[in-house]
Amino acid sequence: MGRPRTTLAKLPKDWRDKMSQIAGEGGSDIEIKCALGIGWRAWDTLKADSEEFRDAVKEAQALCQ
């Protein structure tokens, strides 16, 4: 049996604010992952499982541009 899947509940309470702040300053996905304390696998899991997270990633990517 593998590790449990990462969920939004495992992220810091202010995860969305952190994403927006970092992206608004031109930060990358990698900087956001570090601030949230997650790796690529958790990032991909959250994007696959959570529409809210997918939307937040899209907003962050638009902000950093």
PDB file of N, H, CA, C and O in Angstrom:
ATOM      1  N   MET A   1       0.841  -1.175   0.000  1.00  0.00           N
ATOM      2  CA  MET A   1       0.000   0.000   0.000  1.00  0.00           C
ATOM      3  C   MET A   1       0.888   1.240   0.000  1.00  0.00           C
ATOM      4  O   MET A   1       1.837   1.320   0.780  1.00  0.00           O
ATOM      5  N   GLY A   2       0.593   2.199  -0.859  1.00  0.00           N
ATOM      6  H   GLY A   2      -0.178   2.135  -1.492  1.00  0.00           H
ATOM      7  CA  GLY A   2       1.396   3.398  -0.984  1.00  0.00           C
ATOM      8  C   GLY A   2       0.988   4.496  -0.009  1.00  0.00           C
ATOM      9  O   GLY A   2       0.128   4.315   0.853  1.00  0.00           O
ATOM     10  N   ARG A   3       1.632   5.622  -0.180  1.00  0.00           N
ATOM     11  H   ARG A   3       2.331   5.769  -0.881  1.00  0.00           H
ATOM     12  CA  ARG A   3       1.321   6.786   0.663  1.00  0.00           C
ATOM     13  C   ARG A   3      -0.063   7.317   0.333  1.00  0.00           C
ATOM     14  O   ARG A   3      -0.529   7.178  -0.798  1.00  0.00           O
ATOM     15  N   PRO A   4      -0.723   7.926   1.312  1.00  0.00           N
ATOM     16  CA  PRO A   4      -2.031   8.528   1.018  1.00  0.00           C
ATOM     17  C   PRO A   4      -1.866   9.714   0.062  1.00  0.00           C
ATOM     18  O   PRO A   4      -0.839  10.394   0.066  1.00  0.00           O
ATOM     19  N   ARG A   5      -2.873   9.942  -0.735  1.00  0.00           N
ATOM     20  H   ARG A   5      -3.707   9.390  -0.738  1.00  0.00           H
ATOM     21  CA  ARG A   5      -2.823  11.040  -1.699  1.00  0.00           C
ATOM     22  C   ARG A   5      -2.841  12.377  -0.975  1.00  0.00           C
ATOM     23  O   ARG A   5      -3.488  12.518   0.063  1.00  0.00           O
ATOM     24  N   THR A   6      -2.137  13.351  -1.518  1.00  0.00           N
ATOM     25  H   THR A   6      -1.612  13.236  -2.361  1.00  0.00           H
ATOM     26  CA  THR A   6      -2.122  14.694  -0.951  1.00  0.00           C
ATOM     27  C   THR A   6      -3.453  15.372  -1.239  1.00  0.00           C
ATOM     28  O   THR A   6      -3.976  15.296  -2.351  1.00  0.00           O
ATOM     29  N   THR A   7      -3.993  16.034  -0.228  1.00  0.00           N
ATOM     30  H   THR A   7      -3.568  16.097   0.675  1.00  0.00           H
ATOM     31  CA  THR A   7      -5.252  16.761  -0.374  1.00  0.00           C
ATOM     32  C   THR A   7      -5.053  18.217   0.029  1.00  0.00           C
ATOM     33  O   THR A   7      -4.027  18.572   0.609  1.00  0.00           O
ATOM     34  N   LEU A   8      -6.025  19.047  -0.277  1.00  0.00           N
ATOM     35  H   LEU A   8      -6.859  18.758  -0.749  1.00  0.00           H
ATOM     36  CA  LEU A   8      -5.956  20.459   0.102  1.00  0.00           C
ATOM     37  C   LEU A   8      -5.843  20.624   1.608  1.00  0.00           C
ATOM     38  O   LEU A   8      -5.237  21.585   2.082  1.00  0.00           O
ATOM     39  N   ALA A   9      -6.414  19.705   2.360  1.00  0.00           N
ATOM     40  H   ALA A   9      -6.906  18.924   1.975  1.00  0.00           H
ATOM     41  CA  ALA A   9      -6.360  19.781   3.819  1.00  0.00           C
ATOM     42  C   ALA A   9      -4.928  19.684   4.346  1.00  0.00           C
ATOM     43  O   ALA A   9      -4.651  20.121   5.463  1.00  0.00           O
ATOM     44  N   LYS A  10      -4.022  19.121   3.560  1.00  0.00           N
ATOM     45  H   LYS A  10      -4.247  18.765   2.652  1.00  0.00           H
ATOM     46  CA  LYS A  10      -2.632  18.981   3.979  1.00  0.00           C
ATOM     47  C   LYS A  10      -1.792  20.219   3.668  1.00  0.00           C
ATOM     48  O   LYS A  10      -0.634  20.300   4.078  1.00  0.00           O
ATOM     49  N   LEU A  11      -2.364  21.176   2.952  1.00  0.00           N
ATOM     50  H   LEU A  11      -3.305  21.110   2.619  1.00  0.00           H
ATOM     51  CA  LEU A  11      -1.657  22.418   2.622  1.00  0.00           C
ATOM     52  C   LEU A  11      -1.833  23.424   3.751  1.00  0.00           C
ATOM     53  O   LEU A  11      -2.756  23.306   4.556  1.00  0.00           O
ATOM     54  N   PRO A  12      -0.938  24.423   3.811  1.00  0.00           N
ATOM     55  CA  PRO A  12      -1.135  25.486   4.803  1.00  0.00           C
ATOM     56  C   PRO A  12      -2.502  26.161   4.596  1.00  0.00           C
ATOM     57  O   PRO A  12      -3.010  26.204   3.476  1.00  0.00           O
ATOM     58  N   LYS A  13      -3.085  26.679   5.668  1.00  0.00           N
ATOM     59  H   LYS A  13      -2.671  26.643   6.578  1.00  0.00           H
ATOM     60  CA  LYS A  13      -4.410  27.289   5.585  1.00  0.00           C
ATOM     61  C   LYS A  13      -4.473  28.422   4.572  1.00  0.00           C
ATOM     62  O   LYS A  13      -5.503  28.626   3.929  1.00  0.00           O
ATOM     63  N   ASP A  14      -3.368  29.167   4.424  1.00  0.00           N
ATOM     64  H   ASP A  14      -2.531  29.002   4.945  1.00  0.00           H
ATOM     65  CA  ASP A  14      -3.334  30.308   3.512  1.00  0.00           C
ATOM     66  C   ASP A  14      -2.671  29.975   2.170  1.00  0.00           C
ATOM     67  O   ASP A  14      -2.050  30.836   1.547  1.00  0.00           O
ATOM     68  N   TRP A  15      -2.810  28.723   1.736  1.00  0.00           N
ATOM     69  H   TRP A  15      -3.315  28.023   2.242  1.00  0.00           H
ATOM     70  CA  TRP A  15      -2.111  28.270   0.537  1.00  0.00           C
ATOM     71  C   TRP A  15      -2.441  29.103  -0.696  1.00  0.00           C
ATOM     72  O   TRP A  15      -1.563  29.397  -1.507  1.00  0.00           O
ATOM     73  N   ARG A  16      -3.692  29.476  -0.830  1.00  0.00           N
ATOM     74  H   ARG A  16      -4.405  29.237  -0.171  1.00  0.00           H
ATOM     75  CA  ARG A  16      -4.096  30.232  -2.021  1.00  0.00           C
ATOM     76  C   ARG A  16      -3.490  31.638  -1.999  1.00  0.00           C
ATOM     77  O   ARG A  16      -3.056  32.138  -3.036  1.00  0.00           O
ATOM     78  N   ASP A  17      -3.459  32.270  -0.839  1.00  0.00           N
ATOM     79  H   ASP A  17      -3.813  31.864   0.004  1.00  0.00           H
ATOM     80  CA  ASP A  17      -2.840  33.591  -0.713  1.00  0.00           C
ATOM     81  C   ASP A  17      -1.350  33.528  -1.021  1.00  0.00           C
ATOM     82  O   ASP A  17      -0.807  34.409  -1.688  1.00  0.00           O
ATOM     83  N   LYS A  18      -0.692  32.475  -0.528  1.00  0.00           N
ATOM     84  H   LYS A  18      -1.133  31.760   0.014  1.00  0.00           H
ATOM     85  CA  LYS A  18       0.745  32.304  -0.801  1.00  0.00           C
ATOM     86  C   LYS A  18       0.992  32.159  -2.295  1.00  0.00           C
ATOM     87  O   LYS A  18       1.923  32.753  -2.839  1.00  0.00           O
ATOM     88  N   MET A  19       0.157  31.368  -2.953  1.00  0.00           N
ATOM     89  H   MET A  19      -0.600  30.886  -2.511  1.00  0.00           H
ATOM     90  CA  MET A  19       0.311  31.187  -4.400  1.00  0.00           C
ATOM     91  C   MET A  19       0.186  32.517  -5.125  1.00  0.00           C
ATOM     92  O   MET A  19       1.008  32.842  -5.982  1.00  0.00           O
ATOM     93  N   SER A  20      -0.839  33.283  -4.782  1.00  0.00           N
ATOM     94  H   SER A  20      -1.506  33.019  -4.085  1.00  0.00           H
ATOM     95  CA  SER A  20      -1.081  34.568  -5.446  1.00  0.00           C
ATOM     96  C   SER A  20       0.063  35.546  -5.188  1.00  0.00           C
ATOM     97  O   SER A  20       0.498  36.249  -6.100  1.00  0.00           O
ATOM     98  N   GLN A  21       0.549  35.592  -3.953  1.00  0.00           N
ATOM     99  H   GLN A  21       0.196  35.021  -3.212  1.00  0.00           H
ATOM    100  CA  GLN A  21       1.625  36.512  -3.618  1.00  0.00           C
ATOM    101  C   GLN A  21       2.896  36.185  -4.402  1.00  0.00           C
ATOM    102  O   GLN A  21       3.510  37.068  -5.000  1.00  0.00           O
ATOM    103  N   ILE A  22       3.277  34.926  -4.393  1.00  0.00           N
ATOM    104  H   ILE A  22       2.777  34.209  -3.907  1.00  0.00           H
ATOM    105  CA  ILE A  22       4.505  34.507  -5.084  1.00  0.00           C
ATOM    106  C   ILE A  22       4.374  34.742  -6.588  1.00  0.00           C
ATOM    107  O   ILE A  22       5.282  35.283  -7.221  1.00  0.00           O
ATOM    108  N   ALA A  23       3.251  34.336  -7.148  1.00  0.00           N
ATOM    109  H   ALA A  23       2.514  33.897  -6.634  1.00  0.00           H
ATOM    110  CA  ALA A  23       3.045  34.496  -8.592  1.00  0.00           C
ATOM    111  C   ALA A  23       2.982  35.974  -8.972  1.00  0.00           C
ATOM    112  O   ALA A  23       3.494  36.369 -10.020  1.00  0.00           O
ATOM    113  N   GLY A  24       2.356  36.788  -8.125  1.00  0.00           N
ATOM    114  H   GLY A  24       1.940  36.466  -7.274  1.00  0.00           H
ATOM    115  CA  GLY A  24       2.257  38.218  -8.399  1.00  0.00           C
ATOM    116  C   GLY A  24       3.610  38.908  -8.440  1.00  0.00           C
ATOM    117  O   GLY A  24       3.766  39.961  -9.058  1.00  0.00           O
ATOM    118  N   GLU A  25       4.590  38.298  -7.772  1.00  0.00           N
ATOM    119  H   GLU A  25       4.463  37.442  -7.271  1.00  0.00           H
ATOM    120  CA  GLU A  25       5.957  38.818  -7.786  1.00  0.00           C
ATOM    121  C   GLU A  25       6.796  38.165  -8.881  1.00  0.00           C
ATOM    122  O   GLU A  25       8.011  38.353  -8.938  1.00  0.00           O
ATOM    123  N   GLY A  26       6.133  37.390  -9.755  1.00  0.00           N
ATOM    124  H   GLY A  26       5.146  37.237  -9.709  1.00  0.00           H
ATOM    125  CA  GLY A  26       6.830  36.747 -10.864  1.00  0.00           C
ATOM    126  C   GLY A  26       7.405  35.388 -10.518  1.00  0.00           C
ATOM    127  O   GLY A  26       8.183  34.831 -11.292  1.00  0.00           O
ATOM    128  N   GLY A  27       7.032  34.842  -9.364  1.00  0.00           N
ATOM    129  H   GLY A  27       6.399  35.294  -8.735  1.00  0.00           H
ATOM    130  CA  GLY A  27       7.563  33.557  -8.920  1.00  0.00           C
ATOM    131  C   GLY A  27       7.056  32.391  -9.761  1.00  0.00           C
ATOM    132  O   GLY A  27       5.984  32.458 -10.363  1.00  0.00           O
ATOM    133  N   SER A  28       7.833  31.343  -9.787  1.00  0.00           N
ATOM    134  H   SER A  28       8.703  31.289  -9.298  1.00  0.00           H
ATOM    135  CA  SER A  28       7.525  30.172 -10.603  1.00  0.00           C
ATOM    136  C   SER A  28       6.750  29.119  -9.812  1.00  0.00           C
ATOM    137  O   SER A  28       6.561  29.246  -8.602  1.00  0.00           O
ATOM    138  N   ASP A  29       6.311  28.087 -10.511  1.00  0.00           N
ATOM    139  H   ASP A  29       6.465  27.984 -11.493  1.00  0.00           H
ATOM    140  CA  ASP A  29       5.654  26.948  -9.863  1.00  0.00           C
ATOM    141  C   ASP A  29       6.581  26.326  -8.814  1.00  0.00           C
ATOM    142  O   ASP A  29       6.122  25.892  -7.757  1.00  0.00           O
ATOM    143  N   ILE A  30       7.859  26.285  -9.102  1.00  0.00           N
ATOM    144  H   ILE A  30       8.231  26.637  -9.961  1.00  0.00           H
ATOM    145  CA  ILE A  30       8.818  25.692  -8.175  1.00  0.00           C
ATOM    146  C   ILE A  30       8.863  26.492  -6.874  1.00  0.00           C
ATOM    147  O   ILE A  30       8.902  25.907  -5.791  1.00  0.00           O
ATOM    148  N   GLU A  31       8.857  27.807  -6.968  1.00  0.00           N
ATOM    149  H   GLU A  31       8.826  28.282  -7.848  1.00  0.00           H
ATOM    150  CA  GLU A  31       8.855  28.634  -5.763  1.00  0.00           C
ATOM    151  C   GLU A  31       7.565  28.429  -4.963  1.00  0.00           C
ATOM    152  O   GLU A  31       7.583  28.412  -3.733  1.00  0.00           O
ATOM    153  N   ILE A  32       6.466  28.276  -5.667  1.00  0.00           N
ATOM    154  H   ILE A  32       6.451  28.290  -6.667  1.00  0.00           H
ATOM    155  CA  ILE A  32       5.183  28.040  -4.995  1.00  0.00           C
ATOM    156  C   ILE A  32       5.219  26.696  -4.281  1.00  0.00           C
ATOM    157  O   ILE A  32       4.804  26.600  -3.126  1.00  0.00           O
ATOM    158  N   LYS A  33       5.706  25.663  -4.947  1.00  0.00           N
ATOM    159  H   LYS A  33       6.043  25.741  -5.885  1.00  0.00           H
ATOM    160  CA  LYS A  33       5.800  24.335  -4.325  1.00  0.00           C
ATOM    161  C   LYS A  33       6.639  24.377  -3.063  1.00  0.00           C
ATOM    162  O   LYS A  33       6.272  23.776  -2.053  1.00  0.00           O
ATOM    163  N   CYS A  34       7.753  25.075  -3.109  1.00  0.00           N
ATOM    164  H   CYS A  34       8.050  25.563  -3.929  1.00  0.00           H
ATOM    165  CA  CYS A  34       8.611  25.187  -1.924  1.00  0.00           C
ATOM    166  C   CYS A  34       7.877  25.889  -0.790  1.00  0.00           C
ATOM    167  O   CYS A  34       7.959  25.457   0.360  1.00  0.00           O
ATOM    168  N   ALA A  35       7.167  26.956  -1.097  1.00  0.00           N
ATOM    169  H   ALA A  35       7.100  27.307  -2.032  1.00  0.00           H
ATOM    170  CA  ALA A  35       6.429  27.701  -0.071  1.00  0.00           C
ATOM    171  C   ALA A  35       5.309  26.860   0.538  1.00  0.00           C
ATOM    172  O   ALA A  35       4.987  27.003   1.717  1.00  0.00           O
ATOM    173  N   LEU A  36       4.721  25.987  -0.270  1.00  0.00           N
ATOM    174  H   LEU A  36       4.982  25.871  -1.229  1.00  0.00           H
ATOM    175  CA  LEU A  36       3.640  25.137   0.218  1.00  0.00           C
ATOM    176  C   LEU A  36       4.157  23.864   0.871  1.00  0.00           C
ATOM    177  O   LEU A  36       3.399  23.144   1.521  1.00  0.00           O
ATOM    178  N   GLY A  37       5.437  23.586   0.702  1.00  0.00           N
ATOM    179  H   GLY A  37       6.053  24.171   0.174  1.00  0.00           H
ATOM    180  CA  GLY A  37       6.035  22.405   1.310  1.00  0.00           C
ATOM    181  C   GLY A  37       5.661  21.105   0.617  1.00  0.00           C
ATOM    182  O   GLY A  37       5.536  20.063   1.261  1.00  0.00           O
ATOM    183  N   ILE A  38       5.482  21.170  -0.712  1.00  0.00           N
ATOM    184  H   ILE A  38       5.583  22.016  -1.235  1.00  0.00           H
ATOM    185  CA  ILE A  38       5.124  19.972  -1.472  1.00  0.00           C
ATOM    186  C   ILE A  38       6.093  19.780  -2.627  1.00  0.00           C
ATOM    187  O   ILE A  38       6.791  20.711  -3.028  1.00  0.00           O
ATOM    188  N   GLY A  39       6.128  18.575  -3.153  1.00  0.00           N
ATOM    189  H   GLY A  39       5.560  17.819  -2.827  1.00  0.00           H
ATOM    190  CA  GLY A  39       6.971  18.257  -4.296  1.00  0.00           C
ATOM    191  C   GLY A  39       6.140  18.093  -5.559  1.00  0.00           C
ATOM    192  O   GLY A  39       4.934  18.338  -5.578  1.00  0.00           O
ATOM    193  N   TRP A  40       6.832  17.668  -6.618  1.00  0.00           N
ATOM    194  H   TRP A  40       7.812  17.469  -6.603  1.00  0.00           H
ATOM    195  CA  TRP A  40       6.169  17.510  -7.918  1.00  0.00           C
ATOM    196  C   TRP A  40       5.022  16.510  -7.864  1.00  0.00           C
ATOM    197  O   TRP A  40       3.959  16.748  -8.437  1.00  0.00           O
ATOM    198  N   ARG A  41       5.231  15.411  -7.187  1.00  0.00           N
ATOM    199  H   ARG A  41       6.095  15.217  -6.721  1.00  0.00           H
ATOM    200  CA  ARG A  41       4.203  14.365  -7.151  1.00  0.00           C
ATOM    201  C   ARG A  41       2.934  14.873  -6.467  1.00  0.00           C
ATOM    202  O   ARG A  41       1.829  14.641  -6.956  1.00  0.00           O
ATOM    203  N   ALA A  42       3.092  15.565  -5.336  1.00  0.00           N
ATOM    204  H   ALA A  42       3.990  15.754  -4.938  1.00  0.00           H
ATOM    205  CA  ALA A  42       1.931  16.118  -4.626  1.00  0.00           C
ATOM    206  C   ALA A  42       1.259  17.195  -5.480  1.00  0.00           C
ATOM    207  O   ALA A  42       0.031  17.277  -5.521  1.00  0.00           O
ATOM    208  N   TRP A  43       2.055  18.016  -6.156  1.00  0.00           N
ATOM    209  H   TRP A  43       3.053  17.949  -6.122  1.00  0.00           H
ATOM    210  CA  TRP A  43       1.537  19.068  -7.047  1.00  0.00           C
ATOM    211  C   TRP A  43       0.664  18.443  -8.134  1.00  0.00           C
ATOM    212  O   TRP A  43      -0.451  18.896  -8.391  1.00  0.00           O
ATOM    213  N   ASP A  44       1.189  17.401  -8.761  1.00  0.00           N
ATOM    214  H   ASP A  44       2.094  17.033  -8.553  1.00  0.00           H
ATOM    215  CA  ASP A  44       0.447  16.718  -9.828  1.00  0.00           C
ATOM    216  C   ASP A  44      -0.821  16.044  -9.295  1.00  0.00           C
ATOM    217  O   ASP A  44      -1.863  16.057  -9.950  1.00  0.00           O
ATOM    218  N   THR A  45      -0.720  15.461  -8.109  1.00  0.00           N
ATOM    219  H   THR A  45       0.126  15.451  -7.576  1.00  0.00           H
ATOM    220  CA  THR A  45      -1.886  14.818  -7.490  1.00  0.00           C
ATOM    221  C   THR A  45      -2.975  15.843  -7.214  1.00  0.00           C
ATOM    222  O   THR A  45      -4.146  15.615  -7.517  1.00  0.00           O
ATOM    223  N   LEU A  46      -2.583  16.969  -6.638  1.00  0.00           N
ATOM    224  H   LEU A  46      -1.632  17.155  -6.392  1.00  0.00           H
ATOM    225  CA  LEU A  46      -3.564  18.018  -6.339  1.00  0.00           C
ATOM    226  C   LEU A  46      -4.209  18.556  -7.617  1.00  0.00           C
ATOM    227  O   LEU A  46      -5.417  18.791  -7.655  1.00  0.00           O
ATOM    228  N   LYS A  47      -3.409  18.747  -8.651  1.00  0.00           N
ATOM    229  H   LYS A  47      -2.428  18.556  -8.621  1.00  0.00           H
ATOM    230  CA  LYS A  47      -3.972  19.222  -9.916  1.00  0.00           C
ATOM    231  C   LYS A  47      -4.954  18.208 -10.507  1.00  0.00           C
ATOM    232  O   LYS A  47      -5.969  18.590 -11.090  1.00  0.00           O
ATOM    233  N   ALA A  48      -4.654  16.933 -10.357  1.00  0.00           N
ATOM    234  H   ALA A  48      -3.830  16.623  -9.883  1.00  0.00           H
ATOM    235  CA  ALA A  48      -5.530  15.890 -10.897  1.00  0.00           C
ATOM    236  C   ALA A  48      -6.818  15.749 -10.088  1.00  0.00           C
ATOM    237  O   ALA A  48      -7.879  15.472 -10.647  1.00  0.00           O
ATOM    238  N   ASP A  49      -6.722  15.940  -8.771  1.00  0.00           N
ATOM    239  H   ASP A  49      -5.860  16.165  -8.317  1.00  0.00           H
ATOM    240  CA  ASP A  49      -7.847  15.649  -7.886  1.00  0.00           C
ATOM    241  C   ASP A  49      -8.716  16.851  -7.524  1.00  0.00           C
ATOM    242  O   ASP A  49      -9.880  16.683  -7.161  1.00  0.00           O
ATOM    243  N   SER A  50      -8.164  18.061  -7.619  1.00  0.00           N
ATOM    244  H   SER A  50      -7.218  18.197  -7.914  1.00  0.00           H
ATOM    245  CA  SER A  50      -8.875  19.225  -7.094  1.00  0.00           C
ATOM    246  C   SER A  50      -9.067  20.315  -8.148  1.00  0.00           C
ATOM    247  O   SER A  50      -8.103  20.903  -8.638  1.00  0.00           O
ATOM    248  N   GLU A  51     -10.311  20.568  -8.480  1.00  0.00           N
ATOM    249  H   GLU A  51     -11.095  20.090  -8.082  1.00  0.00           H
ATOM    250  CA  GLU A  51     -10.612  21.646  -9.423  1.00  0.00           C
ATOM    251  C   GLU A  51     -10.206  22.998  -8.837  1.00  0.00           C
ATOM    252  O   GLU A  51      -9.734  23.875  -9.561  1.00  0.00           O
ATOM    253  N   GLU A  52     -10.389  23.165  -7.529  1.00  0.00           N
ATOM    254  H   GLU A  52     -10.772  22.452  -6.941  1.00  0.00           H
ATOM    255  CA  GLU A  52     -10.002  24.416  -6.873  1.00  0.00           C
ATOM    256  C   GLU A  52      -8.504  24.659  -7.016  1.00  0.00           C
ATOM    257  O   GLU A  52      -8.077  25.782  -7.284  1.00  0.00           O
ATOM    258  N   PHE A  53      -7.710  23.611  -6.836  1.00  0.00           N
ATOM    259  H   PHE A  53      -8.057  22.699  -6.618  1.00  0.00           H
ATOM    260  CA  PHE A  53      -6.263  23.750  -6.969  1.00  0.00           C
ATOM    261  C   PHE A  53      -5.877  24.027  -8.418  1.00  0.00           C
ATOM    262  O   PHE A  53      -5.023  24.874  -8.680  1.00  0.00           O
ATOM    263  N   ARG A  54      -6.489  23.329  -9.348  1.00  0.00           N
ATOM    264  H   ARG A  54      -7.182  22.640  -9.135  1.00  0.00           H
ATOM    265  CA  ARG A  54      -6.217  23.572 -10.781  1.00  0.00           C
ATOM    266  C   ARG A  54      -6.488  25.022 -11.137  1.00  0.00           C
ATOM    267  O   ARG A  54      -5.685  25.660 -11.818  1.00  0.00           O
ATOM    268  N   ASP A  55      -7.626  25.549 -10.674  1.00  0.00           N
ATOM    269  H   ASP A  55      -8.279  25.031 -10.120  1.00  0.00           H
ATOM    270  CA  ASP A  55      -7.974  26.939 -10.953  1.00  0.00           C
ATOM    271  C   ASP A  55      -6.955  27.897 -10.337  1.00  0.00           C
ATOM    272  O   ASP A  55      -6.577  28.891 -10.955  1.00  0.00           O
ATOM    273  N   ALA A  56      -6.519  27.595  -9.130  1.00  0.00           N
ATOM    274  H   ALA A  56      -6.826  26.787  -8.628  1.00  0.00           H
ATOM    275  CA  ALA A  56      -5.528  28.441  -8.457  1.00  0.00           C
ATOM    276  C   ALA A  56      -4.198  28.427  -9.214  1.00  0.00           C
ATOM    277  O   ALA A  56      -3.537  29.459  -9.325  1.00  0.00           O
ATOM    278  N   VAL A  57      -3.812  27.277  -9.727  1.00  0.00           N
ATOM    279  H   VAL A  57      -4.349  26.439  -9.636  1.00  0.00           H
ATOM    280  CA  VAL A  57      -2.570  27.176 -10.508  1.00  0.00           C
ATOM    281  C   VAL A  57      -2.687  28.009 -11.785  1.00  0.00           C
ATOM    282  O   VAL A  57      -1.750  28.721 -12.146  1.00  0.00           O
ATOM    283  N   LYS A  58      -3.822  27.926 -12.465  1.00  0.00           N
ATOM    284  H   LYS A  58      -4.584  27.348 -12.172  1.00  0.00           H
ATOM    285  CA  LYS A  58      -4.027  28.716 -13.686  1.00  0.00           C
ATOM    286  C   LYS A  58      -3.959  30.205 -13.379  1.00  0.00           C
ATOM    287  O   LYS A  58      -3.336  30.963 -14.122  1.00  0.00           O
ATOM    288  N   GLU A  59      -4.592  30.627 -12.297  1.00  0.00           N
ATOM    289  H   GLU A  59      -5.098  30.011 -11.694  1.00  0.00           H
ATOM    290  CA  GLU A  59      -4.546  32.039 -11.908  1.00  0.00           C
ATOM    291  C   GLU A  59      -3.119  32.467 -11.592  1.00  0.00           C
ATOM    292  O   GLU A  59      -2.686  33.544 -12.000  1.00  0.00           O
ATOM    293  N   ALA A  60      -2.388  31.624 -10.865  1.00  0.00           N
ATOM    294  H   ALA A  60      -2.740  30.749 -10.533  1.00  0.00           H
ATOM    295  CA  ALA A  60      -1.011  31.942 -10.497  1.00  0.00           C
ATOM    296  C   ALA A  60      -0.129  32.053 -11.747  1.00  0.00           C
ATOM    297  O   ALA A  60       0.706  32.953 -11.841  1.00  0.00           O
ATOM    298  N   GLN A  61      -0.313  31.147 -12.696  1.00  0.00           N
ATOM    299  H   GLN A  61      -0.992  30.416 -12.619  1.00  0.00           H
ATOM    300  CA  GLN A  61       0.487  31.183 -13.911  1.00  0.00           C
ATOM    301  C   GLN A  61       0.192  32.448 -14.722  1.00  0.00           C
ATOM    302  O   GLN A  61       1.095  33.018 -15.336  1.00  0.00           O
ATOM    303  N   ALA A  62      -1.048  32.877 -14.725  1.00  0.00           N
ATOM    304  H   ALA A  62      -1.781  32.415 -14.227  1.00  0.00           H
ATOM    305  CA  ALA A  62      -1.402  34.122 -15.416  1.00  0.00           C
ATOM    306  C   ALA A  62      -0.798  35.319 -14.690  1.00  0.00           C
ATOM    307  O   ALA A  62      -0.311  36.248 -15.335  1.00  0.00           O
ATOM    308  N   LEU A  63      -0.822  35.311 -13.375  1.00  0.00           N
ATOM    309  H   LEU A  63      -1.217  34.556 -12.851  1.00  0.00           H
ATOM    310  CA  LEU A  63      -0.257  36.417 -12.592  1.00  0.00           C
ATOM    311  C   LEU A  63       1.243  36.556 -12.808  1.00  0.00           C
ATOM    312  O   LEU A  63       1.740  37.674 -12.940  1.00  0.00           O
ATOM    313  N   CYS A  64       1.970  35.457 -12.848  1.00  0.00           N
ATOM    314  H   CYS A  64       1.566  34.548 -12.741  1.00  0.00           H
ATOM    315  CA  CYS A  64       3.425  35.545 -12.944  1.00  0.00           C
ATOM    316  C   CYS A  64       3.888  36.018 -14.316  1.00  0.00           C
ATOM    317  O   CYS A  64       5.036  36.429 -14.481  1.00  0.00           O
ATOM    318  N   GLN A  65       3.013  35.960 -15.278  1.00  0.00           N
ATOM    319  H   GLN A  65       2.080  35.626 -15.144  1.00  0.00           H
ATOM    320  CA  GLN A  65       3.375  36.432 -16.614  1.00  0.00           C
ATOM    321  C   GLN A  65       3.232  37.931 -16.660  1.00  0.00           C
ATOM    322  O   GLN A  65       3.487  38.545 -17.696  1.00  0.00           O
TER     323      GLN A  65
END
